[in-house]
Amino acid sequence: MEVQGQWAEVFEGSDRQEDSGGEGELLGSSTITLAPLVANPPPPPVRRSQPLVIHRSRMNTVERFSVPSIPNPFPELCSPSQSPVLIGSLSPPRSDTHLIKVFGEDSHSRSLWVIPRATARDVCHLLVQTAHCSDQENWALIELHSALGLERVLEDHEVVVEVQAAWPSESDTKLLFRKNYAKYEFFRTPEEKPFPSQICCFLASIQNLLQSGTCPEIQGFLHVREPSRKAWKKVYFFLRRSGLYCSTKGSSKEPRHLQYVADLEDLNVYSITNSRKLYGAPVDFTFCIKPSKDRIRAQDLKLLCAENEQTRTCWTSAFRLFKYGRQLHCNYQLSQSAPRLQEVVSQRCESEASLVAMDFSGKAGGRVIQNAWEAQSAEKEEGQAWRRREALSVFVCYAAIHRTQLWFHGGVSRKQAQRLIEEQGLVDGMFLIRESQQHAQCFVLSLCYKLKTKHYLVIPCEEGGRKYYTMDDGLTLFIDLLQLVEFHQINKGILPVCLKHPCVCVAL
C-alpha cells in the first residue's frame, strides 16, 4: 500500500517481543491505523469589505490640486479669435460657422470654417497665407459649374455662404482659388484697352459713373439662343442703368420696338467655356446672364454670344460696373492697399534714374561723361557686356534654375497654355514658359497681348563652347531662361510688350 503525505504507524492491542524468537514478529491480533502528524488548520473566516463613511468635516480637509496652465508654444498656428475665417484643421469654436471647400488648380482642396458673413476677400486672404503665395494681389475665388461650363469671378464683397446657397443640391459646383489679373483692369488706363469705339467711350467715362452715376449705354449686335430651340439669332441689345433691352426691329431705339430682357440688380454674368460643344454657339466668345437668387438650371440661362473677345470683355465689364458701381471701385482701392511687388520695382527704377555715366578707363580715376552721345554709347556697350558675364563654377546650376520659377509650366501643350492665360484674365504682359512639343531642347514663351495669346520659340545655341538661349536668331543671347525673363521684364526686345504678369498655378 502506498501512502502519501506525512503519516506515522500506530499499533493497537499488541506487544512486540524483542527478546525472543524472530525479528519483527507480531503477537496476537493487531491493527494498524495511519494518523497525520499535524492536524489541518480550520479555514480562515471570509472578511468582506464594508463601506467606509467619510464625514463632511474630513472632505473639507482634503487638499485640492490644480493642473498648471501651459502656454501655447505655437500661437501663430491658431486663428485669431476675431478672424472671419478659421483654419480648417481646428474644430469650430462657434455653432454658427459653415464649412466650405476651396479647390486649387491641381485638383487638391482645402476645407475652411467661415462665419456666415465671411466675404470672398476674407477667404482669399487666408488662402494666400496658408498656401504661402509669393504675393497677395490679384487672387480671386471662382464659382465654377463644370457640367454647364459656367464660371465667374466672385466680387470681393460677396458673401461666400450666400453664393453657395444658390447652388443646386448634388451638383458638381465648386470654388476655385487662382489668379485673375483682369478683375480690376478697367480701372487702370482704360483708354489704352483694345475695345471698340463706343466701348472706349464707356470705359473712359468710368469716373462719371462713380461720381454722378451717369454713363453712356452699351449697344451692339449679339447672338442669342432662343429658349425653346437650339438655333441662334442675331439681335441688337441695349445695356442701360435701368436694365437690359433688345430691339425687335433691327437697331431701332424707339420705345415701341424695345423689349425688356432683365434687371441688372438681380443678375449674375458668367463666361462659358467650350460653348460650341455644349450649346452649339456660333463662336467661342459666349457668356450668359442668370438671376442671382435662383438656383442654376440650364433652362433659366440667357445665353449670349459676341463676335470677338474684346466685345465680350466689354459687355461683361459693363454688367459689373452698372450693377455694383462705387462698390466695385471701393474693392479696387482695398486691393491696392496691400503691399505690392511693383512698388519695389518702381523704387528701384527711380534710384537707377539718378545714376550718371562714368568712365574708369583712364589712369587718373573715374570721370563723369558729359557728352550725351558718348554716355548712350557707353550704356549700350555695358548692356551687351553684362549678358555674357557668368562664372564657370555656377554655369551648371543655371541650366535648370528655370524649373523652380512660378512662370515655368513644364510640358503643357499649346492649347493648355492658352487656356491657363485665358482663365487668369487675358491681360497684356501675362506670360508663361513651357517646353516645346515639336522642337527638342527648345522652349516656348506664351505671351498675352491685346486679348490674344502669342507664342515665341526659344532656341538653344552654342557660342565659344557655352550654351545660350535666344529668340532673335542669336542677336541677343542669355545664359538661362531666368536671365531671358528678367531682361524682357525691362526691355521689350522683339516682343510687343514687356513681360509683366507670370501665369501662376498654386497648390493648396
C-alpha positions in Angstrom: 0.0 0.0 0.0 1.3 3.4 -1.0 0.8 6.1 1.5 1.3 9.8 0.5 2.0 12.6 3.0 3.5 12.6 6.4 1.9 9.8 8.4 3.0 7.6 11.4 2.2 4.0 12.2 0.2 3.3 15.4 -0.1 -0.3 16.8 -3.1 -1.0 19.0 -3.7 -4.2 21.1 -0.4 -6.0 20.6 3.1 -6.4 22.2 6.3 -6.8 20.4 8.7 -9.5 21.6 12.1 -8.2 21.1 13.9 -10.6 23.3 12.7 -14.0 21.8 12.2 -15.6 18.6 12.0 -13.9 15.2 12.7 -10.4 14.2 9.7 -8.2 13.7 7.3 -10.9 14.7 3.9 -9.7 15.9 2.0 -11.5 18.7 -1.8 -11.8 18.8 -4.1 -9.8 16.7 -3.3 -6.2 15.9 -4.5 -3.3 13.7 -2.6 -0.5 12.0 -4.0 3.0 11.5 -2.5 6.0 9.9 -2.7 9.3 11.7 -1.4 12.7 10.4 1.5 14.2 12.2 0.0 17.7 12.1 -3.7 18.4 12.1 -5.2 20.6 9.2 -5.9 24.2 10.5 -9.5 25.4 10.0 -10.1 27.7 7.0 -9.8 31.4 7.8 -13.1 33.3 8.0 -14.2 35.3 5.0 -13.7 39.0 5.6 -16.0 41.1 3.4 -15.3 44.8 2.6 -17.6 47.2 4.4 -18.5 50.8 3.3 -16.4 53.5 4.9 -18.3 56.6 5.8 -16.5 59.8 5.1 -17.7 62.6 7.2 -18.1 66.1 5.8 -15.5 67.6 8.0 -13.0 65.2 6.5 -13.9 66.2 2.9 -13.2 69.8 3.8 -9.7 69.0 4.9 -8.7 67.2 1.6 -6.2 69.4 -0.3 -7.3 70.2 -3.8 -4.7 70.2 -6.6 -4.9 72.2 -9.9 -3.1 71.4 -13.1 -0.8 74.4 -14.0 -1.6 76.1 -17.4 0.9 75.5 -20.1 1.4 78.4 -22.6 0.9 77.7 -26.3 4.3 77.3 -27.9 2.9 77.9 -31.4 0.5 80.8 -31.2 0.9 81.7 -34.9 -0.8 78.4 -35.9 -4.0 79.4 -34.2 -6.6 81.6 -36.0 -7.3 85.0 -34.4 -10.5 85.0 -32.3 -11.9 87.9 -34.3 -11.0 86.5 -37.7 -13.9 85.8 -40.1 -12.1 82.6 -41.3 -10.9 79.8 -39.1 -8.3 77.3 -40.0 -9.9 74.0 -41.2 -7.7 71.7 -39.1 -9.2 73.3 -35.9 -12.7 72.5 -34.6 -15.1 75.4 -35.0 -15.5 77.3 -31.7 -18.9 78.6 -32.7 -22.1 76.7 -33.6 -23.0 79.1 -36.4 -19.9 78.5 -38.6 -20.1 77.0 -42.0 -17.7 74.6 -43.7 -16.6 75.5 -47.3 -14.2 73.7 -49.6 -11.9 75.5 -52.0 -10.1 73.8 -54.8 -6.7 74.7 -56.3 -5.7 74.3 -60.0 -4.1 70.9 -59.1 -7.5 69.4 -58.1 -6.5 69.4 -54.4 -8.8 71.2 -51.9 -8.7 72.8 -48.6 -11.6 73.0 -46.1 -12.3 76.2 -44.1 -14.7 77.1 -41.3 -16.2 80.5 -42.0 -18.7 82.7 -40.3 -21.9 83.5 -42.1 -20.7 87.0 -43.2 -17.3 86.0 -44.5 -16.6 87.6 -47.9 -14.6 86.4 -50.8 -11.8 88.8 -49.8 -11.6 87.2 -46.4 -11.3 83.7 -47.8 -8.6 84.8 -50.4 -6.6 86.5 -47.7 -6.4 83.3 -45.6 -5.7 81.1 -48.5 -2.8 83.4 -49.6 -1.3 82.9 -46.1 -1.9 79.2 -45.7 -0.7 78.4 -49.3 2.4 80.6 -48.8 1.8 82.5 -52.0 4.6 84.8 -53.2 2.3 87.9 -53.4 -1.1 89.0 -52.1 -2.7 90.7 -55.0 -4.8 89.6 -58.0 -6.1 86.4 -56.3 -9.7 85.6 -56.7 -12.4 83.0 -55.9 -14.0 81.5 -59.0 -17.5 80.0 -59.0 -17.3 77.0 -61.4 -20.2 74.9 -62.7 -18.4 72.2 -64.7 -21.4 70.4 -66.2 -22.8 73.7 -67.6 -19.4 75.2 -68.5 -20.1 78.3 -66.4 -17.6 80.3 -64.3 -17.4 83.8 -62.9 -15.2 85.7 -60.5 -16.8 86.4 -57.1 -16.6 90.1 -56.2 -14.5 90.8 -53.1 -17.6 92.0 -51.1 -19.8 89.0 -51.9 -20.6 86.7 -49.0 -19.4 83.1 -49.8 -22.1 81.3 -47.8 -24.9 83.2 -49.6 -23.4 82.3 -53.0 -23.3 78.6 -52.1 -26.9 78.8 -51.0 -28.0 79.3 -54.6 -26.2 76.2 -55.9 -28.3 73.2 -56.8 -28.1 70.2 -54.5 -25.9 67.3 -55.6 -24.2 69.2 -58.3 -20.5 69.5 -59.3 -20.4 73.2 -58.5 -17.2 74.2 -56.6 -15.0 77.2 -55.7 -11.6 77.6 -57.3 -8.7 79.7 -56.0 -6.5 81.2 -58.7 -5.0 84.3 -60.1 -7.2 86.8 -62.0 -5.4 89.9 -63.3 -8.3 91.3 -65.2 -10.7 91.7 -62.3 -10.0 95.5 -62.0 -8.1 96.1 -65.2 -10.7 98.6 -66.5 -9.7 100.9 -63.6 -6.2 101.1 -65.0 -5.7 103.3 -68.1 -9.0 102.3 -69.8 -8.2 104.4 -72.8 -5.4 102.0 -73.8 -7.6 98.9 -73.9 -8.3 97.4 -77.4 -12.1 97.9 -77.3 -14.5 99.2 -80.0 -15.1 103.0 -80.1 -18.3 103.1 -78.2 -16.8 100.8 -75.5 -13.8 103.0 -75.2 -16.1 106.0 -74.5 -17.8 103.9 -71.8 -14.6 102.9 -70.1 -13.2 106.4 -70.3 -16.3 107.7 -68.5 -16.0 105.4 -65.5 -15.2 108.4 -63.3 -18.5 110.0 -64.3 -20.2 106.7 -63.4 -18.6 106.7 -60.0 -19.3 110.4 -59.3 -22.7 111.1 -60.8 -24.0 107.7 -61.7 -24.4 108.6 -65.4 -22.8 106.6 -68.1 -23.4 106.0 -71.8 -25.3 102.9 -72.7 -23.6 99.9 -74.4 -25.2 98.7 -77.6 -24.5 96.3 -80.3 -25.4 93.0 -82.0 -25.2 89.8 -80.1 -26.1 86.3 -80.9 -28.8 85.0 -78.6 -30.1 81.4 -78.2 -33.8 81.0 -78.4 -35.3 79.5 -75.3 -37.3 76.6 -76.9 -34.8 76.0 -79.8 -31.1 75.3 -80.2 -30.9 77.9 -83.0 -29.1 81.2 -82.5 -30.2 84.5 -84.0 -28.6 88.0 -84.1 -30.3 90.6 -82.0 -29.5 94.3 -81.3 -29.1 94.8 -77.5 -29.0 97.9 -75.3 -27.5 97.9 -71.8 -28.6 100.8 -69.6 -28.7 101.5 -65.9 -32.4 100.6 -65.9 -31.8 97.1 -67.4 -31.0 95.1 -70.5 -33.2 95.7 -73.6 -33.3 94.3 -77.1 -34.8 95.7 -80.3 -37.5 93.8 -82.2 -36.7 95.7 -85.4 -33.1 95.9 -86.3 -31.2 98.6 -84.3 -34.2 100.8 -83.7 -34.3 102.6 -80.4 -37.9 103.6 -80.5 -39.8 102.6 -77.3 -42.4 100.5 -79.2 -39.5 98.4 -80.6 -37.7 97.9 -77.3 -38.3 94.7 -75.3 -37.3 94.5 -71.7 -35.0 91.5 -71.0 -33.7 91.6 -67.4 -33.0 93.8 -64.4 -29.3 94.3 -63.7 -29.7 94.3 -59.9 -30.8 90.7 -59.9 -28.3 89.3 -62.4 -25.0 87.5 -62.4 -22.8 87.3 -65.5 -21.0 84.1 -66.3 -18.5 83.3 -69.1 -18.9 80.0 -70.8 -16.1 77.6 -71.7 -16.5 75.1 -74.6 -19.7 76.8 -75.7 -19.7 75.4 -79.2 -19.8 71.8 -77.9 -22.2 72.4 -75.0 -24.6 74.9 -76.6 -23.9 74.9 -80.3 -22.7 78.6 -80.2 -21.5 80.1 -83.5 -18.2 81.3 -81.9 -16.4 80.7 -78.6 -16.9 84.2 -77.1 -20.1 83.2 -75.2 -21.5 84.5 -71.9 -24.8 84.2 -70.1 -26.9 86.1 -67.5 -28.9 84.4 -64.7 -30.9 85.7 -61.8 -28.6 85.7 -58.8 -31.1 84.4 -56.2 -32.4 81.5 -58.2 -30.8 78.1 -58.4 -28.8 77.5 -61.5 -30.7 75.5 -64.1 -29.9 75.1 -67.8 -33.4 76.3 -68.8 -33.0 79.6 -66.8 -29.8 80.7 -68.6 -29.9 83.6 -71.1 -27.1 82.7 -73.5 -25.4 85.5 -75.4 -22.5 85.3 -77.9 -20.2 88.2 -79.0 -18.2 88.4 -82.2 -14.8 88.6 -80.5 -13.1 88.6 -77.1 -12.9 92.4 -77.0 -16.7 92.7 -77.3 -17.4 90.0 -74.8 -15.0 91.6 -72.2 -16.7 94.9 -72.7 -20.2 93.6 -72.1 -19.3 91.6 -69.0 -17.3 94.5 -67.6 -20.3 96.9 -68.2 -22.6 94.5 -66.5 -20.4 94.5 -63.4 -20.0 98.3 -63.4 -23.6 99.0 -63.9 -24.6 96.6 -61.1 -22.1 97.5 -58.4 -20.8 101.0 -59.4 -19.0 102.6 -56.4 -18.8 99.3 -54.5 -16.6 97.9 -57.3 -14.3 100.9 -57.1 -14.0 100.5 -53.3 -13.0 96.9 -53.8 -10.3 98.0 -56.2 -8.9 100.6 -53.7 -8.8 98.0 -51.0 -6.9 95.6 -53.2 -4.3 98.4 -53.9 -3.8 98.9 -50.2 -1.9 95.6 -49.9 1.9 95.7 -50.3 2.8 95.2 -54.0 5.9 94.0 -55.7 5.5 96.7 -58.4 6.2 99.4 -55.8 9.6 97.8 -55.0 10.4 97.7 -58.7 9.4 101.3 -59.2 11.5 102.5 -56.3 14.5 100.7 -57.8 13.8 102.3 -61.2 13.7 105.8 -59.5 17.0 105.1 -57.8 18.6 104.0 -61.1 17.3 107.1 -62.8 19.5 109.2 -60.6 22.7 107.4 -61.7 25.2 109.1 -64.0 27.5 107.6 -66.7 31.2 107.2 -65.6 34.3 106.3 -67.4 37.0 104.4 -65.5 39.4 103.6 -68.4 41.9 106.4 -67.5 44.7 106.1 -65.0 43.6 109.2 -63.1 40.4 107.5 -61.9 36.8 107.8 -62.9 35.3 110.8 -64.8 31.7 111.8 -65.4 30.7 111.5 -69.1 29.1 114.9 -70.1 28.5 114.1 -73.8 25.1 112.6 -74.2 26.1 110.6 -77.3 29.1 109.1 -75.5 27.0 108.3 -72.5 24.5 106.5 -74.7 27.2 104.5 -76.4 28.7 103.5 -73.0 25.3 102.4 -71.8 24.8 100.2 -74.9 28.3 98.7 -74.6 27.8 97.9 -70.9 24.3 96.4 -71.6 25.9 94.0 -74.1 28.7 93.1 -71.8 26.6 92.1 -68.7 24.8 89.4 -70.6 28.0 87.5 -71.2 29.3 87.7 -67.7 28.9 84.4 -65.8 31.1 82.3 -63.6 32.1 78.8 -64.8 31.5 77.4 -61.3 27.8 78.2 -61.3 27.1 77.7 -65.0 25.8 74.1 -64.5 23.4 75.3 -61.8 21.9 77.9 -64.2 20.9 75.2 -66.6 17.9 74.0 -64.6 17.1 77.1 -62.5 14.0 77.9 -64.6 12.3 74.8 -63.2 11.9 76.5 -59.8 10.2 79.6 -61.2 6.4 80.2 -61.0 6.2 81.1 -64.7 7.6 77.7 -65.8 4.9 75.1 -66.6 6.9 72.2 -67.9 5.5 70.2 -70.9 2.0 71.7 -71.1 0.6 71.8 -74.6 -0.1 74.9 -76.7 -3.9 74.6 -76.0 -3.4 74.2 -72.3 -1.1 77.3 -72.2 -3.8 79.4 -73.9 -6.4 78.1 -71.5 -4.3 79.0 -68.5 -3.7 82.5 -69.8 -7.4 83.0 -70.6 -8.5 81.8 -67.2 -6.3 84.3 -65.4 -7.6 87.3 -67.2 -6.0 87.9 -70.7 -4.1 91.0 -69.5 -1.3 92.5 -71.6 2.1 91.2 -70.4 0.8 87.9 -68.9 3.2 85.1 -69.8 4.5 81.6 -69.1 7.3 79.5 -70.5 6.9 75.8 -71.4 8.8 73.1 -73.1 8.3 72.8 -76.9 6.5 69.7 -78.0 7.6 70.0 -81.6 11.3 71.0 -81.2 13.6 69.1 -79.0 15.5 71.0 -76.3 13.6 74.2 -77.2 11.2 76.2 -75.1 8.2 78.4 -76.0 7.3 81.8 -74.4 3.5 82.2 -74.4 2.5 85.9 -74.1 -0.8 87.7 -73.9 -1.2 90.9 -76.0 -4.5 92.6 -77.0 -6.6 89.7 -75.6 -4.7 87.2 -77.7 -2.0 84.7 -76.9 1.2 84.8 -79.0 3.9 82.1 -78.9 7.7 82.7 -79.3 10.2 79.9 -79.8 13.3 80.0 -77.5 16.2 78.2 -79.2 19.3 76.9 -77.5 22.6 77.7 -79.3 26.4 77.5 -78.6 29.0 80.2 -78.8 32.5 79.8 -77.5 31.8 76.4 -76.2 29.0 77.5 -74.0 25.2 77.1 -74.2 22.9 80.1 -74.6 19.2 80.8 -75.4 17.9 83.2 -77.9 14.6 84.3 -79.5 16.1 86.6 -82.3 18.4 84.2 -84.2 21.4 84.8 -81.9 21.3 88.6 -81.9 20.7 88.6 -78.1 22.0 85.7 -76.0 21.0 84.6 -72.5 22.8 82.1 -70.3 19.5 80.7 -69.0 15.7 81.3 -69.1 15.7 83.3 -65.9 18.0 85.9 -67.4 15.8 85.9 -70.5 12.7 86.7 -68.4 14.4 89.4 -66.3 15.7 91.1 -69.4 12.3 91.2 -71.1 10.6 92.5 -67.9 12.5 95.7 -68.5 13.0 95.7 -72.3 10.5 94.6 -74.9 13.1 93.4 -77.4 11.3 91.6 -80.2 8.1 91.2 -78.0 5.2 93.6 -78.5 5.0 94.3 -74.7 7.2 93.7 -71.7 6.7 90.7 -69.5 4.6 91.7 -66.6 2.3 89.1 -65.0 3.5 85.5 -64.6 0.9 82.8 -65.1 0.9 81.1 -61.7 -0.7 77.8 -60.6 -0.8 77.4 -56.8 -1.2 74.2 -54.8 -3.4 74.2 -51.8 
